[in-house]
Every structure is written in C-alpha cells, then in structure tokens.
Amino acid sequence: MTIFVAQHARRATPEATASAVLDDLDNRVTDEASFVVLPENAFTTGGNVQELPPRLREQCLDRLTALARTRGTYVLTGSWAEARPGGLMQVSRLLDPSGSECARVERPVLDDGTTGTGDDFPVVETPFGHVGVLLGPDFWLIEPPRIECLAGAELLLVAGSLDGTQQAAQRAAVWGIATLNTVAVAFAGSLSERCGGGSAVAVPEGFVTEAGTDEGVIEAPWDVEKIRHLREPDLRFQQTLWFGLWARRTELYTDLTAQVS
C-alpha cells in the first residue's frame, strides 16, 4: 500500500496549473496507490484566492474521479474556492475508489484571503485503515487532529499549505502532530512565492519522505498495522515509547474545560 502526495508550482493560469498537476498524477500514480493527496488551493494562481471557474472545476473533478477509479485509490482533491450564498468557500472532497464522494470539508475564505477554521472533522473507514480529513489551518491547531484520532483516525490526509516566514517551524509541526497523536500524516502543500512546499509523509518516528521545495509527486509506503502496534497498551513502556503519548484520560476533559472557562 502506498501514499502519493502532489506538490507543484503554480502556473500563470489555473488551467495551466491544473494541466500540470493532473498530467503528473496520471503519469506517476500507480495501481499500488491507497491514497492520493493534493494541497489547499490546488489549482490557484497568484496570491489572491478566487473562485475556480465552474467549467474548470468540473474538469478537475472529472479527472480526479477517473484517477480514483482507474487506480482503485482514495483521492483527497485538495481544495478550491467555490461560490456560496454567504461568500467563497474552500471545498475539499475525499473520493473513494469508485469515484464517489465519501467525505467533504468546507471552510470560509476570510477577507484577507486565508482559510477559516471549522468544527466538523470527518473520519472515514477504509480497507486501508481509518482516515481523517483536514483542510488548511484546522491542521495546525491542537484539537482537530486529536479529535479525529480519538474518533479512530490512523492516518490524517491534509490539504494544507506552508505559508509565511515560519516554514521551518511548520515543517517540524507536521512531525510533532504525528508524534503527539501517534498517527501517520500525509501533508500536501504547493509551491509559490508565498507557499514553501513542504509536502511530506510523517509517522511518530520521523519523516518517511519529504518533497522539500522540489516539484513533483512523492510516494511513501503505508502500513496501518504499524500505527496500531504503536497504540497498543504498554504502561511499562517495554514495547514502544509511543503509547504514553497516544493514551488519553478523557474523563478529565470536562474538568479541564470548566477550569479554562
């Protein structure tokens, strides 16, 4: 089983970006694929978030659906902006191997062009393990990854972005989130003047593979049994060092939130 993560530079037009990304996925993704992950604003150009033209949106979704069907893989479509009555929304879909949508995450595009947070965090049962879907800034907060892991997620698929000047810290956080939640993380980012790539697959012990600032499609082996092994109860810490980070005393959560409020 294999995870494929796309990382591509943005071209002059959304059409050119989409063509480059989708052609590369068609050429690189094999029948061994379990999951394919695209980044936030997967086909955006420039610094301003704009609605992806409906015709292009349909074409992109059609090609990603075909990829899911022909390779027998789950595909996280990345995200793109779609118009809603209340304004633009970033929309990300998880397609199953039949090409059907099995999960969706929608987040508002804020006035400054960034993506807002939300309170719905889907976890999908697949033949390759339980998978959580995260979009944009939700991933960088403590609660959303933990909520999905407590709901059973063994792998987090993240349509994300490394923005700004703190990219080294964000890279470290990808591994940190994998460690603190004893989970695998497949993080997809894109390349532009603002976005520093950083696509990677991380497990508690470290990075399985990283794209750095190189363009292309990276791949990594996926073994859900390893995550399950690391989560096995082991209070003497003779088997692994990870159970103590995974273990939770959820009965304390109410007291904790009451003290904070």
C-alpha positions in Angstrom: 0.0 0.0 0.0 1.3 3.4 -1.0 0.5 7.1 -0.3 1.1 9.6 -3.1 1.4 13.3 -2.3 1.3 16.1 -5.0 3.4 19.2 -4.8 3.5 21.5 -7.8 4.4 25.1 -8.7 1.6 27.4 -9.7 1.5 28.4 -13.3 0.3 31.6 -15.0 -3.3 30.4 -15.2 -5.5 27.9 -13.2 -5.9 25.9 -16.4 -2.1 25.6 -16.8 -1.7 24.6 -13.2 -4.5 22.0 -13.4 -3.0 20.5 -16.5 0.5 20.2 -14.9 -0.8 18.7 -11.7 -3.3 16.3 -13.2 -1.0 15.1 -16.0 1.8 14.4 -13.5 -0.6 12.4 -11.3 -1.8 10.4 -14.3 1.8 9.5 -15.1 3.1 8.9 -11.5 0.3 7.3 -9.5 0.5 3.5 -9.8 -2.0 0.8 -9.1 -0.3 0.3 -5.7 -1.9 3.6 -4.5 -4.0 3.6 -1.4 -4.3 7.4 -1.1 -3.5 10.4 -3.3 -3.4 13.8 -1.6 -3.5 17.3 -3.2 -2.9 20.6 -1.4 -5.1 23.5 -0.3 -5.8 25.9 -3.3 -4.6 23.1 -5.5 -5.1 25.0 -8.8 -5.0 28.6 -7.6 -2.6 31.1 -9.2 -1.1 34.2 -7.6 -1.7 35.4 -4.1 -5.5 36.2 -4.3 -7.9 33.4 -3.7 -10.6 33.4 -6.4 -13.4 31.1 -7.4 -12.2 28.3 -9.6 -14.2 28.7 -12.9 -17.1 26.2 -12.8 -16.1 24.6 -16.1 -12.5 24.0 -14.9 -13.8 22.8 -11.6 -15.9 20.2 -13.3 -13.0 19.1 -15.5 -10.6 18.8 -12.5 -13.2 16.8 -10.5 -13.8 14.5 -13.5 -10.1 13.8 -13.9 -9.6 13.1 -10.2 -12.6 10.9 -10.2 -11.2 9.0 -13.2 -7.9 8.7 -11.3 -9.6 7.2 -8.3 -11.5 4.7 -10.4 -8.6 3.6 -12.7 -6.1 3.2 -9.8 -8.5 1.9 -7.2 -7.4 4.6 -4.8 -8.8 7.2 -2.4 -8.2 10.8 -3.6 -8.2 13.9 -1.5 -8.9 16.5 -4.2 -7.1 19.3 -2.4 -9.3 22.4 -2.1 -10.5 25.1 -4.4 -12.8 28.1 -3.9 -16.5 27.8 -4.8 -19.2 30.4 -4.5 -21.8 30.0 -1.9 -24.7 32.4 -0.8 -22.6 33.6 2.1 -19.4 34.1 0.1 -16.5 32.0 -1.1 -15.8 28.6 0.5 -12.8 26.4 0.3 -14.1 22.9 -0.6 -12.2 19.7 -0.3 -13.5 16.2 -1.2 -12.4 12.7 -0.5 -13.2 10.4 -3.4 -13.4 6.6 -2.8 -12.1 4.1 -5.4 -15.5 4.0 -7.1 -15.2 7.8 -7.7 -17.9 8.6 -5.2 -17.5 11.4 -2.6 -17.2 9.9 0.8 -16.3 13.0 2.8 -16.3 16.7 2.3 -14.8 19.7 4.3 -15.9 23.3 3.6 -14.3 26.3 5.2 -14.9 30.0 4.6 -12.5 32.2 2.7 -11.8 35.1 5.0 -11.5 38.8 4.0 -7.7 38.6 4.0 -7.8 35.6 1.6 -6.9 33.0 4.2 -9.0 29.9 5.0 -11.1 29.9 8.2 -11.5 27.1 10.7 -14.5 24.9 11.4 -15.9 22.3 13.8 -16.6 19.3 11.6 -13.8 16.7 11.3 -14.7 13.7 9.2 -13.1 10.2 9.8 -13.7 7.6 7.1 -13.4 3.9 7.5 -11.4 2.4 4.5 -9.9 -1.0 3.7 -6.5 0.7 4.4 -7.4 2.0 7.9 -9.4 4.8 9.4 -8.6 8.1 7.7 -9.2 11.7 8.9 -9.6 14.6 6.5 -8.2 18.0 7.4 -8.1 21.3 5.5 -5.8 24.3 5.9 -5.5 25.9 9.3 -7.5 23.3 11.2 -4.4 21.0 10.9 -2.2 23.5 12.8 -4.5 23.6 15.9 -4.2 21.1 18.7 -7.8 20.0 18.8 -8.8 19.0 15.2 -6.1 16.3 14.7 -6.7 15.0 18.2 -10.5 14.9 17.7 -10.0 12.8 14.6 -7.5 10.5 16.3 -9.8 10.0 19.2 -12.5 9.1 16.7 -10.2 6.4 15.3 -8.1 8.0 12.6 -4.9 6.2 12.0 -3.9 8.4 9.0 -4.5 12.1 8.5 -4.9 13.4 5.0 -4.1 17.1 4.9 -4.8 19.5 2.1 -2.5 22.2 3.6 -0.1 25.0 2.9 3.2 26.2 4.4 2.8 29.9 4.3 4.8 32.9 5.5 8.2 33.0 7.1 7.8 30.2 9.7 8.1 27.3 7.3 10.8 25.5 9.3 8.6 25.6 12.4 5.6 24.4 10.4 7.6 21.5 8.9 8.6 20.5 12.5 4.9 20.7 13.5 4.0 18.1 10.9 6.2 15.6 12.6 5.1 16.8 16.0 1.5 16.3 15.2 2.3 12.8 14.0 4.2 12.1 17.2 1.8 13.5 19.8 -1.2 11.8 18.3 0.6 8.5 17.3 -0.7 8.8 13.8 0.6 9.0 10.2 0.3 12.3 8.4 0.2 12.8 4.7 0.6 16.5 4.2 0.3 18.2 0.8 1.4 21.7 0.0 2.1 23.7 -3.1 4.9 25.9 -4.4 4.6 29.7 -5.0 6.1 32.9 -3.8 4.1 32.5 -0.5 3.8 28.8 -0.3 7.0 26.8 0.5 6.1 23.3 -0.4 6.9 21.0 2.5 4.8 18.1 1.3 5.6 15.1 3.4 4.5 11.8 4.9 5.4 11.6 8.6 5.0 8.9 11.3 5.7 9.2 15.0 9.4 8.2 14.5 10.0 10.8 11.8 9.5 11.6 8.1 9.1 8.7 5.7 9.5 11.0 2.8 9.7 14.8 2.1 9.4 16.9 -1.0 11.2 19.9 0.3 10.9 22.6 -2.4 11.0 20.2 -5.3 8.1 19.9 -7.7 6.5 16.5 -8.4 4.7 13.6 -6.8 6.3 11.9 -3.8 5.3 8.5 -2.5 5.7 6.5 0.7 4.7 3.1 1.9 1.7 2.8 4.2 1.3 0.2 6.9 -1.7 0.7 9.1 -0.6 -2.2 11.3 2.5 -0.2 12.5 0.3 2.6 13.8 -2.0 0.1 15.5 1.1 -1.6 17.1 2.4 1.7 18.5 -1.0 2.4 20.0 -1.2 -0.9 21.9 -1.5 -0.5 25.7 2.0 -0.7 27.2 2.1 1.0 30.5 5.6 -0.3 31.3 6.9 1.2 28.0 8.8 -2.0 27.2 7.3 -2.4 23.8 7.3 1.1 22.5 7.6 4.7 23.8 4.6 5.9 21.9 1.6 4.6 23.9 2.1 7.3 26.6 1.6 10.0 24.0 -1.4 8.3 22.5 -3.1 7.4 25.8 -5.9 9.7 26.9 -7.8 10.2 30.2 -10.9 11.6 28.6 -12.7 11.7 31.9 -10.6 14.7 32.8 -11.7 16.8 29.8 -14.8 18.2 31.3 -12.9 19.4 34.4 -10.2 20.9 32.1 -12.7 22.9 30.0 -14.6 24.0 33.2 -11.3 25.4 34.7 -10.4 27.2 31.5 -13.9 28.9 31.2 
